[in-house]
Amino acid sequence: MIDRKDLGSWMDGPPGEAGYVKGSALGLPASGRGAVAPFWRRPLSLIVDWGLCVGISALLFGGDPLANLILFAAVNVLFLTLFGVTPGQFLLRVRVVPVRGRSPMLLRAVVRTALMLLVLPAVVWNRDTQPLHDVVAGTAVVTL
């Protein structure tokens, strides 16, 4: 008979390899500049970017929700394409870098932003702490 101990528990967390370094499958260093960014910096940079866009939208468009969303998408695509960072990411010292493929950053930024706006791809992560929108776009968020 199968025992609960044989199956493990959901409280143990996802299965993982002992000693696995996040980002190693992507060719990123284990620590320091260029390593996978800590989790907490991602949502915090998103909040900073969203707050900036809401503030600008309030001044220019009366806080229209659709204007907030369009402005957020435009800021993400523009800043990621030109600089590799959004204003919030710059403040929190993280950057978006390509990790596979040869597509231009403009295409990566459009795909990444479109999937991020769907929310679900942004909350599904792999063992390299890379959300689904980064996996599809071929990018990773690393420390500066």
Helices and strands as residue ranges (DSSP letters): H 4-7, G 10-12, G 24-26, H 41-61, H 65-82, H 87-91, E 94-98, H 105-117, H 120-123, H 132-137, E 139-143
